[in-house]
Amino acid sequence: MPETPRLLAKFHDRRPDDLTDREVQQFLVHLVEDQGLSWGTCNGYVHDLRFFYRVTLGRSDADFSIPRAKEPARLPIILSLGEVKRLLDAAANRRDQTLLMTTYSAGLRVSEVLKLKIGDIDRDRMCLRIEQGKRKKDRYCGFR
């Protein structure tokens, strides 16, 4: 977002090097509250402005943050026993049924299921080794 200092200057109608930390903070609040930008997008603006003020302008004390609202925690949808049974019974063949059972019981993501190999099964510990799952992390998961 190389245009961030330009947007900041336009918002305050002044040069960005003449603005105080408080004025920069007002711009960030404007992005969140008035523009309705996501937290991730606003964090990009924060990092741009930190670089601009600390590296380009040499202000060592420049510190900004965006007002953060805690994202609501969402509960997962859990199927009833009857729904799980109907899902498994709807599988076209034994292989598909086994894939569905493994996916649901271990809580796997589709991308993780696609990468499974026979060698990933640890029969002694009753778990699967998931390689390069979410966020490129390896993990073990047991069956529920």
Backbone as ProteinMPNN parsed JSONL, in Angstrom:
{"seq_chain_A": "MPETPRLLAKFHDRRPDDLTDREVQQFLVHLVEDQGLSWGTCNGYVHDLRFFYRVTLGRSDADFSIPRAKEPARLPIILSLGEVKRLLDAAANRRDQTLLMTTYSAGLRVSEVLKLKIGDIDRDRMCLRIEQGKRKKDRYCGFR", "coords_chain_A": {"N_chain_A": [[0.826, -1.187, 0.0], [1.608, 1.471, -1.073], [0.463, 3.938, -1.351], [-0.457, 4.812, 1.062], [0.687, 6.931, 2.825], [-0.029, 9.08, 1.194], [-2.843, 8.933, 1.187], [-3.291, 9.41, 3.877], [-2.319, 12.061, 4.094], [-4.142, 13.342, 2.442], [-6.498, 12.902, 3.87], [-6.118, 14.474, 6.182], [-5.485, 16.835, 4.995], [-2.917, 17.853, 4.97], [0.686, 17.705, 4.963], [2.162, 14.477, 5.446], [4.447, 14.3, 7.063], [4.149, 16.355, 8.821], [2.251, 15.631, 10.616], [0.923, 14.545, 13.766], [1.293, 11.719, 16.044], [-1.181, 11.237, 17.136], [-2.927, 12.28, 15.212], [-2.427, 10.549, 13.112], [-3.415, 8.263, 14.252], [-6.113, 8.963, 14.37], [-6.747, 8.843, 11.65], [-6.492, 6.085, 11.231], [-8.567, 5.13, 12.838], [-10.68, 6.211, 11.426], [-10.51, 4.668, 9.079], [-11.323, 2.165, 10.03], [-13.83, 2.589, 11.339], [-15.397, 4.405, 9.742], [-14.857, 3.832, 7.016], [-15.119, 1.13, 7.06], [-13.256, -0.912, 6.722], [-11.592, -4.116, 6.761], [-9.99, -5.808, 9.565], [-7.59, -6.973, 8.865], [-6.869, -5.59, 6.519], [-6.616, -2.998, 7.54], [-4.494, -3.426, 9.279], [-2.459, -3.678, 7.446], [-2.245, -1.026, 6.59], [-1.353, 0.099, 8.996], [1.2, -1.082, 9.256], [2.423, -0.044, 6.968], [2.427, 2.686, 7.612], [3.975, 2.7, 9.945], [6.441, 1.903, 8.886], [6.88, 4.04, 7.133], [7.026, 6.275, 8.92], [9.0, 5.477, 10.807], [11.224, 4.44, 9.356], [11.509, 5.855, 6.85], [11.084, 8.577, 7.608], [12.493, 8.61, 9.979], [11.498, 8.716, 12.596], [11.728, 7.581, 15.692], [9.987, 7.194, 17.76], [7.455, 6.76, 16.766], [4.35, 5.307, 17.013], [1.656, 3.342, 16.299], [-1.629, 2.006, 16.278], [-4.399, -0.05, 15.364], [-7.814, 0.271, 16.291], [-9.011, -2.513, 17.914], [-11.485, -4.905, 17.645], [-12.734, -7.683, 19.295], [-12.912, -10.608, 17.503], [-15.877, -12.395, 16.915], [-16.311, -15.55, 18.436], [-17.032, -18.53, 16.818], [-19.141, -21.269, 17.039], [-18.589, -24.621, 16.001], [-20.508, -26.459, 13.565], [-22.154, -29.225, 14.607], [-22.949, -32.427, 13.712], [-25.828, -34.481, 14.238], [-26.138, -37.854, 15.541], [-27.85, -39.307, 13.88], [-27.774, -37.734, 11.543], [-25.093, -38.05, 10.813], [-25.042, -40.794, 10.327], [-26.827, -40.954, 8.127], [-25.351, -39.48, 6.264], [-23.041, -41.09, 5.938], [-24.237, -43.41, 4.983], [-25.06, -42.543, 2.532], [-22.884, -42.611, 0.914], [-21.317, -43.64, -2.098], [-19.759, -45.94, -2.369], [-17.666, -48.327, -0.576], [-15.073, -47.265, -0.297], [-15.487, -44.46, -0.519], [-17.114, -44.138, 1.695], [-15.342, -44.798, 3.74], [-13.496, -42.713, 3.464], [-15.151, -40.519, 4.143], [-15.791, -41.22, 6.804], [-13.26, -41.149, 8.013], [-12.511, -38.477, 7.569], [-14.52, -37.031, 8.985], [-14.408, -38.114, 11.6], [-11.801, -37.572, 12.423], [-11.72, -34.875, 12.134], [-10.73, -33.543, 9.857], [-9.521, -31.319, 7.277], [-10.469, -30.712, 3.863], [-8.246, -30.388, 2.151], [-6.311, -31.642, 3.682], [-7.179, -34.282, 3.745], [-6.884, -34.977, 1.089], [-4.141, -35.204, 0.882], [-3.444, -37.407, 2.368], [-1.704, -40.441, 3.111], [-1.11, -43.984, 3.149], [0.995, -44.526, 4.89], [0.688, -42.531, 6.773], [-0.912, -43.377, 8.791], [-1.029, -44.258, 12.127], [-1.291, -47.036, 13.664], [-0.866, -48.122, 16.211], [-1.077, -46.01, 18.044], [-3.507, -45.047, 17.315], [-3.926, -42.779, 15.582], [-3.561, -40.153, 13.138], [-1.005, -38.857, 11.036], [-0.746, -35.647, 10.043], [0.507, -33.878, 7.47], [1.82, -30.735, 6.695], [-0.569, -29.178, 7.092], [-3.114, -26.837, 7.911], [-1.84, -23.581, 7.812], [0.618, -24.546, 7.06], [1.577, -26.455, 8.9], [2.652, -29.391, 10.621], [0.901, -32.075, 12.206], [-0.538, -34.319, 14.643], [-3.499, -36.2, 14.744], [-6.09, -37.598, 16.604], [-8.687, -40.069, 16.647], [-12.108, -39.341, 17.089]], "CA_chain_A": [[0.0, 0.0, 0.0], [2.501, 2.635, -1.117], [-0.296, 5.195, -1.36], [-0.944, 5.093, 2.414], [0.991, 8.299, 3.267], [-0.805, 10.025, 0.377], [-4.216, 8.915, 1.713], [-3.227, 10.078, 5.181], [-2.18, 13.497, 3.835], [-5.42, 13.806, 1.883], [-7.486, 12.866, 4.947], [-5.891, 15.622, 7.079], [-5.192, 17.992, 4.163], [-1.591, 18.341, 5.373], [1.776, 16.774, 4.657], [2.232, 13.444, 6.484], [5.547, 14.516, 8.011], [3.736, 17.386, 9.775], [1.183, 15.093, 11.458], [1.281, 13.922, 15.038], [0.85, 10.335, 16.196], [-2.631, 11.269, 17.4], [-3.611, 12.493, 13.927], [-2.317, 9.29, 12.368], [-4.356, 7.357, 14.915], [-7.455, 9.366, 13.917], [-6.891, 8.297, 10.303], [-6.715, 4.638, 11.357], [-9.93, 4.954, 13.357], [-11.541, 6.513, 10.279], [-10.513, 3.507, 8.179], [-12.094, 1.079, 10.648], [-15.211, 2.932, 11.673], [-16.134, 5.074, 8.663], [-14.667, 3.131, 5.75], [-15.53, -0.259, 7.261], [-12.235, -1.844, 6.236], [-11.352, -5.268, 7.64], [-8.847, -5.659, 10.459], [-6.39, -7.339, 8.115], [-6.536, -4.474, 5.624], [-6.143, -1.878, 8.37], [-3.157, -3.771, 9.771], [-1.541, -3.327, 6.363], [-2.031, 0.427, 6.679], [-0.525, 0.353, 10.187], [2.579, -1.45, 8.953], [2.919, 0.949, 6.019], [2.682, 3.954, 8.307], [5.125, 2.502, 10.835], [7.64, 1.944, 8.049], [7.045, 5.408, 6.641], [7.457, 7.188, 9.975], [10.22, 5.039, 11.481], [12.364, 4.246, 8.454], [11.647, 6.952, 5.891], [11.232, 9.874, 8.297], [13.408, 8.466, 11.106], [10.856, 8.954, 13.901], [11.852, 6.337, 16.457], [8.896, 7.065, 18.733], [6.167, 6.61, 16.081], [3.675, 4.071, 17.402], [0.248, 3.405, 15.937], [-2.34, 0.723, 16.288], [-5.794, 0.102, 14.974], [-8.702, -0.194, 17.356], [-9.351, -3.914, 17.644], [-12.641, -5.544, 18.255], [-12.519, -9.116, 19.352], [-13.759, -11.286, 16.54], [-16.744, -13.335, 17.626], [-15.996, -16.974, 18.307], [-18.159, -19.251, 16.242], [-19.151, -22.685, 17.35], [-18.719, -25.446, 14.803], [-21.769, -27.187, 13.409], [-21.949, -30.624, 14.942], [-24.047, -33.237, 13.203], [-26.377, -35.465, 15.169], [-25.795, -39.222, 15.165], [-28.688, -39.659, 12.741], [-27.263, -37.035, 10.362], [-23.833, -38.694, 10.44], [-25.391, -42.094, 9.743], [-27.376, -40.71, 6.777], [-24.24, -39.044, 5.428], [-22.208, -42.251, 5.627], [-25.036, -44.341, 4.166], [-25.227, -41.966, 1.194], [-21.653, -42.812, 0.138], [-21.539, -44.518, -3.252], [-19.065, -47.22, -2.198], [-16.941, -48.506, 0.69], [-13.941, -46.328, -0.269], [-16.01, -43.126, -0.208], [-17.604, -44.179, 3.074], [-14.155, -44.766, 4.59], [-12.98, -41.336, 3.423], [-16.052, -39.672, 4.939], [-15.635, -41.569, 8.216], [-11.953, -40.648, 8.454], [-12.569, -37.015, 7.554], [-15.372, -36.513, 10.052], [-13.975, -38.548, 12.931], [-10.534, -36.93, 12.763], [-11.855, -33.425, 11.995], [-9.775, -33.107, 8.84], [-9.911, -30.417, 6.203], [-10.435, -31.382, 2.56], [-6.866, -30.4, 1.656], [-5.564, -32.618, 4.462], [-7.618, -35.607, 3.304], [-6.311, -35.224, -0.236], [-2.711, -35.498, 1.015], [-3.226, -38.588, 3.205], [-1.091, -41.643, 2.552], [-1.206, -45.138, 4.054], [2.042, -44.366, 5.903], [0.303, -41.524, 7.769], [-1.728, -44.022, 9.822], [-0.312, -44.851, 13.247], [-2.281, -47.966, 14.218], [-0.627, -48.353, 17.639], [-1.598, -44.87, 18.815], [-4.82, -44.694, 16.768], [-3.936, -41.388, 15.138], [-3.056, -39.854, 11.799], [-0.035, -37.763, 10.918], [-1.164, -34.687, 9.018], [1.672, -33.088, 7.066], [1.578, -29.456, 6.02], [-1.987, -28.823, 7.167], [-3.379, -25.405, 7.977], [-0.656, -22.752, 8.083], [1.804, -25.345, 6.733], [2.049, -27.109, 10.117], [2.42, -30.816, 10.788], [0.243, -32.387, 13.48], [-1.156, -35.622, 14.785], [-4.877, -36.086, 15.22], [-6.686, -38.866, 16.994], [-10.078, -40.251, 16.231], [-13.085, -39.006, 18.134]], "C_chain_A": [[0.869, 1.248, 0.0], [1.755, 3.959, -1.098], [-0.77, 5.595, 0.034], [-0.579, 6.493, 2.895], [0.206, 9.357, 2.481], [-2.25, 10.097, 0.876], [-4.304, 9.625, 3.061], [-3.153, 11.592, 5.001], [-3.487, 14.08, 3.31], [-6.497, 13.873, 2.969], [-7.352, 14.096, 5.845], [-5.618, 16.913, 6.317], [-3.901, 18.685, 4.607], [-0.555, 17.301, 4.992], [1.896, 15.737, 5.771], [3.369, 13.649, 7.478], [5.242, 15.617, 9.022], [2.684, 16.866, 10.768], [1.721, 14.465, 12.737], [0.81, 12.466, 15.056], [-0.662, 10.276, 16.404], [-3.422, 11.451, 16.099], [-3.541, 11.247, 13.045], [-3.311, 8.283, 12.94], [-5.795, 7.689, 14.508], [-7.743, 8.827, 12.51], [-7.197, 6.801, 10.359], [-8.11, 4.335, 11.888], [-10.943, 5.212, 12.246], [-11.636, 5.316, 9.33], [-11.394, 2.384, 8.719], [-13.567, 1.448, 10.755], [-16.0, 3.523, 10.505], [-16.037, 4.325, 7.326], [-15.073, 1.659, 5.843], [-14.531, -1.278, 6.733], [-12.009, -2.962, 7.245], [-10.111, -5.013, 8.49], [-7.558, -5.977, 9.711], [-5.934, -6.224, 7.194], [-5.972, -3.308, 6.431], [-4.769, -2.169, 8.954], [-2.103, -3.482, 8.707], [-1.222, -1.843, 6.365], [-1.128, 0.769, 7.868], [0.936, 0.056, 9.882], [3.205, -0.476, 7.955], [3.315, 2.239, 6.725], [3.858, 3.833, 9.279], [6.426, 2.575, 10.031], [7.919, 3.382, 7.599], [7.614, 6.326, 7.722], [8.787, 6.779, 10.607], [11.42, 4.98, 10.553], [12.567, 5.459, 7.551], [11.895, 8.286, 6.585], [12.136, 9.804, 9.52], [12.813, 8.796, 12.464], [10.88, 7.655, 14.695], [10.671, 6.122, 17.403], [7.526, 6.872, 18.081], [5.551, 5.263, 16.432], [2.189, 4.22, 17.132], [-0.355, 2.021, 16.092], [-3.769, 0.984, 15.842], [-6.659, -0.357, 16.137], [-9.192, -1.589, 17.012], [-10.597, -4.341, 18.385], [-12.358, -7.029, 18.242], [-13.471, -9.782, 18.376], [-14.595, -12.323, 17.27], [-16.326, -14.779, 17.365], [-17.238, -17.695, 17.798], [-18.044, -20.722, 16.595], [-19.289, -23.493, 16.068], [-20.088, -26.121, 14.763], [-21.471, -28.662, 13.656], [-23.179, -31.403, 14.495], [-24.544, -34.194, 14.281], [-25.969, -36.855, 14.686], [-26.583, -39.668, 13.938], [-28.197, -39.018, 11.457], [-25.958, -37.669, 9.873], [-24.118, -40.035, 9.766], [-25.939, -41.929, 8.329], [-26.285, -40.284, 5.798], [-23.392, -40.234, 4.995], [-22.946, -43.255, 4.742], [-25.196, -43.842, 2.734], [-23.986, -42.15, 0.324], [-21.891, -43.867, -0.935], [-20.888, -45.886, -3.079], [-18.287, -47.22, -0.88], [-15.773, -47.518, 0.81], [-14.407, -44.927, 0.121], [-16.497, -43.061, 1.231], [-16.425, -44.105, 4.056], [-13.545, -43.365, 4.619], [-13.834, -40.393, 4.26], [-15.888, -39.936, 6.422], [-14.33, -41.011, 8.775], [-11.964, -39.129, 8.565], [-13.346, -36.48, 8.751], [-14.838, -36.886, 11.43], [-12.679, -37.878, 13.368], [-10.597, -35.411, 12.636], [-10.908, -32.845, 10.963], [-10.383, -32.104, 7.872], [-9.777, -31.167, 4.881], [-9.001, -31.476, 2.045], [-6.013, -31.425, 2.405], [-5.917, -34.043, 4.04], [-6.962, -35.95, 1.971], [-4.836, -35.627, -0.171], [-2.425, -36.762, 1.822], [-2.613, -39.735, 2.418], [-1.24, -42.759, 3.591], [-0.2, -45.001, 5.194], [1.717, -43.343, 6.982], [-0.511, -42.117, 8.916], [-0.818, -44.636, 10.873], [-1.305, -45.743, 13.981], [-2.108, -48.146, 15.721], [-1.225, -47.239, 18.497], [-2.971, -44.414, 18.35], [-4.892, -43.215, 16.396], [-3.374, -41.293, 13.723], [-2.017, -38.752, 11.889], [-0.498, -36.903, 9.751], [0.045, -33.819, 8.707], [1.23, -31.843, 6.315], [0.091, -29.121, 5.935], [-2.15, -27.315, 7.162], [-2.139, -24.662, 8.461], [0.635, -23.54, 7.942], [2.415, -26.014, 7.964], [1.736, -28.601, 10.068], [1.738, -31.041, 12.13], [-0.219, -33.829, 13.462], [-2.588, -35.385, 15.221], [-5.404, -37.485, 15.488], [-8.129, -38.922, 16.518], [-10.998, -39.981, 17.384], [-14.154, -40.059, 18.18]], "O_chain_A": [[0.867, 2.004, 0.972], [2.361, 5.001, -0.852], [-1.427, 6.626, 0.178], [-1.473, 7.208, 3.349], [-0.175, 10.393, 3.027], [-2.82, 11.184, 0.979], [-5.263, 10.343, 3.343], [-3.858, 12.329, 5.691], [-3.884, 15.181, 3.692], [-7.312, 14.796, 2.984], [-8.356, 14.695, 6.229], [-5.529, 17.979, 6.926], [-3.8, 19.912, 4.62], [-0.891, 16.147, 4.728], [1.745, 16.087, 6.941], [3.266, 13.215, 8.625], [5.993, 15.798, 9.98], [2.276, 17.6, 11.667], [2.829, 13.928, 12.771], [0.035, 12.039, 14.201], [-1.333, 9.372, 15.906], [-4.473, 10.834, 15.919], [-4.487, 10.934, 12.321], [-3.962, 7.547, 12.2], [-6.607, 6.782, 14.323], [-8.863, 8.406, 12.223], [-8.056, 6.308, 9.627], [-8.759, 3.391, 11.437], [-11.948, 4.509, 12.142], [-12.717, 4.991, 8.839], [-12.119, 1.734, 7.966], [-14.439, 0.7, 10.311], [-17.161, 3.166, 10.307], [-17.025, 4.207, 6.6], [-15.338, 1.019, 4.826], [-14.912, -2.381, 6.342], [-12.211, -2.774, 8.445], [-9.297, -4.139, 8.192], [-6.544, -5.31, 9.912], [-4.739, -5.944, 7.1], [-4.969, -2.707, 6.047], [-3.96, -1.254, 9.11], [-0.983, -3.087, 9.03], [-0.074, -1.445, 6.166], [-0.248, 1.622, 7.761], [1.814, 0.853, 10.212], [4.377, -0.122, 8.08], [4.379, 2.806, 6.478], [4.647, 4.768, 9.416], [7.387, 3.224, 10.444], [9.048, 3.865, 7.678], [8.566, 7.066, 7.475], [9.615, 7.638, 10.91], [12.512, 5.419, 10.916], [13.66, 6.023, 7.492], [12.796, 9.035, 6.208], [12.514, 10.846, 10.054], [13.55, 9.125, 13.395], [10.127, 6.73, 14.393], [10.391, 4.991, 17.801], [6.522, 6.826, 18.791], [6.143, 4.212, 16.186], [1.539, 5.116, 17.67], [0.34, 1.007, 16.039], [-4.273, 2.103, 15.937], [-6.283, -1.263, 16.88], [-9.732, -1.812, 15.928], [-10.727, -4.153, 19.594], [-11.804, -7.559, 17.279], [-14.68, -9.555, 18.414], [-14.095, -13.042, 18.135], [-16.031, -15.17, 16.235], [-18.346, -17.486, 18.293], [-16.982, -21.332, 16.463], [-20.016, -23.102, 15.156], [-20.733, -26.322, 15.793], [-20.631, -29.26, 12.984], [-24.307, -31.071, 14.861], [-23.775, -34.654, 15.124], [-25.508, -37.013, 13.556], [-26.039, -40.334, 13.057], [-28.194, -39.653, 10.402], [-25.741, -37.807, 8.669], [-23.505, -40.369, 8.751], [-25.561, -42.678, 7.429], [-26.3, -40.685, 4.634], [-23.063, -40.368, 3.816], [-22.35, -43.874, 3.861], [-25.441, -44.634, 1.824], [-24.028, -41.875, -0.875], [-22.581, -44.86, -0.705], [-21.402, -46.885, -3.583], [-18.263, -46.219, -0.165], [-15.514, -46.994, 1.893], [-13.806, -44.282, 0.98], [-16.315, -42.05, 1.909], [-16.507, -43.426, 5.08], [-13.127, -42.888, 5.674], [-13.306, -39.563, 5.0], [-15.848, -39.0, 7.22], [-14.301, -40.468, 9.879], [-11.479, -38.568, 9.547], [-12.879, -35.58, 9.449], [-14.823, -36.05, 12.334], [-12.477, -37.641, 14.559], [-9.639, -34.724, 12.99], [-10.343, -31.771, 11.17], [-11.598, -32.054, 7.679], [-9.044, -32.153, 4.798], [-8.585, -32.527, 1.558], [-5.097, -32.01, 1.828], [-5.045, -34.909, 3.984], [-6.537, -37.085, 1.756], [-4.338, -36.311, -1.065], [-1.264, -37.152, 1.947], [-2.936, -39.974, 1.255], [-1.468, -42.493, 4.77], [-0.512, -45.326, 6.339], [2.4, -43.291, 8.004], [-0.771, -41.435, 9.907], [0.06, -45.437, 10.553], [-2.071, -45.268, 14.82], [-3.096, -48.307, 16.437], [-1.808, -47.501, 19.549], [-3.543, -43.49, 18.928], [-5.789, -42.492, 16.83], [-2.791, -42.241, 13.198], [-2.128, -37.836, 12.704], [-0.622, -37.375, 8.621], [0.547, -33.109, 9.577], [0.383, -31.896, 5.424], [-0.436, -28.824, 4.863], [-1.407, -26.603, 6.487], [-1.48, -25.082, 9.412], [1.627, -23.251, 8.613], [3.637, -26.13, 8.061], [0.703, -29.02, 9.547], [1.965, -30.293, 13.081], [-0.284, -34.471, 12.414], [-2.859, -34.461, 15.989], [-5.194, -38.416, 14.712], [-8.693, -37.933, 16.051], [-10.711, -40.347, 18.523], [-15.075, -39.968, 18.991]]}, "name": "protein", "num_of_chains": 1, "seq": "MPETPRLLAKFHDRRPDDLTDREVQQFLVHLVEDQGLSWGTCNGYVHDLRFFYRVTLGRSDADFSIPRAKEPARLPIILSLGEVKRLLDAAANRRDQTLLMTTYSAGLRVSEVLKLKIGDIDRDRMCLRIEQGKRKKDRYCGFR"}
